[in-house]
């Protein structure tokens, strides 16, 4: 999925590493659109809004029995619920900003 999104969005390896490995906020259009693609493939974005239900489902699986992590996932989902933007790339940047506030 990573390579497919890089190719589709014109993102470089450096763009992908910056936002995925180093967890930096996306700055360039290519980084934002790359993340939009990743979020859409993961179904946590439909290109117009943050899909809270899917984020919760995936986050709860990830958290498992770790109550602290589960609490963080639920807080993030609640805080980011309602994040919308008609520009899918800007939406991805807004989702990242919201999640980083966790």
C-alpha positions as CSV (number, residue, x, y, z in Angstrom):
1,X,0.0,0.0,0.0
2,X,2.9,2.4,0.8
3,X,4.5,2.1,-2.6
4,X,1.1,2.2,-4.3
5,X,0.3,5.5,-2.5
6,X,3.7,6.9,-3.2
7,X,3.3,6.2,-6.9
8,X,-0.3,7.4,-7.0
9,X,0.4,10.7,-5.2
10,X,3.9,11.5,-6.5
11,X,5.5,11.2,-3.1
12,X,9.1,10.4,-2.7
13,X,10.7,7.9,-0.3
14,X,11.7,10.9,1.8
15,X,8.1,12.1,1.9
16,X,6.8,8.8,3.1
17,X,9.6,8.3,5.7
18,X,9.0,11.8,7.0
19,X,5.4,11.3,7.9
20,X,5.4,7.5,8.7
21,X,8.8,6.7,10.2
22,X,9.6,10.1,11.8
23,X,5.9,11.0,12.5
24,X,6.4,14.5,11.3
25,X,3.3,16.6,10.3
26,X,2.9,16.6,6.6
27,X,4.1,19.9,5.0
28,X,4.1,19.4,1.2
29,X,1.1,18.6,-0.9
30,X,2.7,15.3,-1.8
31,X,3.0,14.3,1.9
32,X,-0.5,15.3,2.6
33,X,-1.9,13.4,-0.4
34,X,0.3,10.4,0.4
35,X,-1.3,10.3,3.9
36,X,-4.8,10.8,2.3
37,X,-4.2,7.7,0.3
38,X,-3.0,5.7,3.3
39,X,-6.0,6.8,5.4
40,X,-8.4,6.0,2.6
41,X,-6.9,2.5,2.1
42,X,-7.2,2.0,5.8
43,X,-10.8,3.3,5.7
44,X,-10.1,5.9,8.5
45,X,-10.9,8.5,5.9
46,X,-13.5,8.5,3.1
47,X,-11.8,11.5,1.4
48,X,-14.2,13.9,2.9
49,X,-14.2,13.1,6.6
50,X,-12.5,11.2,9.4
51,X,-14.3,7.9,9.8
52,X,-14.5,7.6,13.6
53,X,-16.1,4.1,13.7
54,X,-13.3,2.5,11.6
55,X,-10.6,4.3,13.6
56,X,-12.2,3.0,16.9
57,X,-12.5,-0.5,15.5
58,X,-8.8,-0.6,14.4
59,X,-7.6,1.3,17.5
60,X,-9.4,-1.1,19.9
61,X,-7.9,-4.1,18.2
62,X,-4.4,-2.4,18.5
63,X,-4.9,-1.6,22.1
64,X,-6.1,-5.1,23.1
65,X,-6.3,-5.3,26.9
66,X,-4.1,-2.3,27.5
67,X,-6.7,0.0,29.3
68,X,-4.5,3.1,29.1
69,X,-4.0,2.7,25.4
70,X,-7.7,1.9,24.9
71,X,-8.6,5.1,26.8
72,X,-6.2,7.1,24.5
73,X,-7.8,5.6,21.4
74,X,-11.3,6.5,22.5
75,X,-10.3,10.0,23.5
76,X,-8.6,10.6,20.1
77,X,-11.7,9.2,18.3
78,X,-14.0,11.5,20.2
79,X,-11.8,14.6,19.7
80,X,-11.4,13.9,16.0
81,X,-15.0,13.0,15.3
82,X,-16.3,15.6,12.9
83,X,-13.1,16.5,11.2
84,X,-14.1,17.2,7.6
85,X,-12.6,18.8,4.5
86,X,-13.6,18.7,0.8
87,X,-9.9,18.6,0.0
88,X,-8.8,15.0,0.8
89,X,-5.1,16.0,1.2
90,X,-5.9,18.8,3.6
91,X,-8.2,16.5,5.4
92,X,-5.3,14.1,6.0
93,X,-3.2,16.9,7.4
94,X,-6.1,17.9,9.7
95,X,-6.5,14.3,10.9
96,X,-2.8,14.1,11.7
97,X,-2.9,17.4,13.6
98,X,-6.0,16.2,15.5
99,X,-4.4,12.8,16.4
100,X,-1.1,14.5,17.4
101,X,-3.1,16.5,20.0
102,X,-3.8,13.1,21.7
